[in-house]
Amino acid sequence: MRRSDRVRTYRGHWAAISGYLEAGATPLDQAREELREEVGLEADDAPLVRAGEPLTFTDNTIGVTWTVHPFLFRLREGREIHTDWEANASRWMPPTELVSLPTVPMLREALARVYPGGASA
């Protein structure tokens, strides 16, 4: 997904579906909520394939420390995504294409924690 000009951070950068962990929610529950909000997918539309180890890093350019909880979901055949205001573009691509795109920090590293063969596959 390419982040729209309406989001607070990393406008115009390519990213996975993401969000903030709400109080009382587990990372998986929050991931499912973000899938529902951002691309219109319910749990039955996208079963969980793999959960990766969390990744914590600081982006000194904006002074924020992030903890990413990576998950990989599989879109069931016949299901479609419908983006909301947070994205102005979306497309399926091989992970190797990420090196040629402006992405949010540590996207390749997070993807490598859940994608078979890593982000360079």
C-alpha positions in Angstrom: 0.0 0.0 0.0 1.3 3.5 -0.7 0.4 5.8 2.2 -1.8 8.7 1.3 -1.2 12.4 2.0 -3.8 12.2 4.7 -1.8 10.1 7.1 0.5 11.5 9.9 3.8 9.8 9.0 5.6 8.5 5.9 3.3 10.0 3.3 3.8 8.6 -0.1 5.9 5.6 1.2 5.0 2.0 0.5 4.0 0.0 3.6 2.2 -3.0 4.8 -1.1 -2.6 6.5 -0.4 -1.3 9.9 -1.8 0.6 12.9 -1.3 1.4 16.5 -1.8 -1.2 19.2 -4.9 -0.1 21.2 -5.1 -0.6 24.9 -6.2 -4.1 25.8 -5.8 -5.5 22.3 -3.4 -8.3 21.4 -1.1 -7.6 18.4 -3.1 -10.3 16.4 -6.4 -8.8 17.4 -5.2 -5.3 16.3 -3.8 -6.7 13.0 -7.2 -8.2 12.2 -8.9 -4.9 13.1 -6.5 -3.0 10.7 -7.2 -5.5 7.9 -10.9 -4.8 8.4 -10.6 -1.0 8.6 -7.9 -0.5 5.9 -8.8 -3.1 3.2 -12.2 -4.5 4.2 -11.1 -8.0 5.1 -12.8 -10.1 7.8 -11.0 -12.9 9.6 -12.5 -15.5 7.2 -11.2 -13.6 4.2 -7.6 -13.7 5.3 -6.4 -16.6 7.5 -3.2 -16.1 9.5 -0.2 -17.9 7.9 2.6 -16.8 10.2 3.4 -14.5 13.1 6.9 -13.1 13.3 9.1 -11.9 16.1 8.4 -8.3 17.0 10.9 -5.7 15.7 11.7 -2.5 17.7 13.6 0.4 16.2 13.9 4.2 16.5 13.4 6.5 13.6 15.5 9.5 14.6 14.2 11.6 11.7 10.8 11.9 13.5 11.9 11.0 17.0 9.7 7.9 17.4 10.4 4.4 18.6 8.3 1.8 16.9 7.6 -1.9 17.7 6.3 -3.8 14.7 4.5 -7.1 15.2 4.7 -8.7 11.8 2.0 -11.1 10.6 1.5 -12.8 7.2 -2.1 -13.5 6.1 -3.3 -15.3 3.0 -6.0 -13.7 0.9 -8.6 -16.4 0.2 -9.4 -16.9 -3.5 -12.2 -14.7 -4.7 -11.8 -12.1 -2.0 -10.8 -8.5 -2.9 -9.3 -5.7 -1.0 -10.9 -2.2 -0.9 -8.5 0.4 0.5 -9.6 3.3 2.7 -8.3 6.9 3.0 -4.9 5.7 4.4 -3.7 4.5 1.0 -3.7 6.2 -2.3 -2.4 3.1 -4.2 -2.1 -0.6 -3.7 -0.7 -3.5 -5.7 0.7 -7.0 -5.3 4.4 -7.2 -5.9 7.3 -9.6 -5.2 9.3 -8.6 -2.1 12.4 -8.0 -4.3 10.6 -4.9 -5.8 10.8 -3.2 -2.4 14.4 -2.2 -2.9 13.3 0.2 -5.8 10.5 1.9 -3.9 10.4 4.4 -1.0 9.2 2.4 1.9 8.5 3.0 5.6 11.5 2.2 7.7 12.4 -1.5 8.3 9.6 -2.8 6.0 12.0 -5.4 4.4 13.2 -6.5 7.8 9.7 -7.0 9.1 8.6 -8.9 6.0 11.7 -11.1 6.3 10.4 -12.3 9.7 7.2 -13.8 8.2 7.7 -14.3 4.5 8.9 -17.7 3.3 12.5 -17.2 2.1 12.8 -13.7 3.5 12.2 -10.4 1.9 14.8 -11.0 -0.8 13.0 -14.1 -2.1 
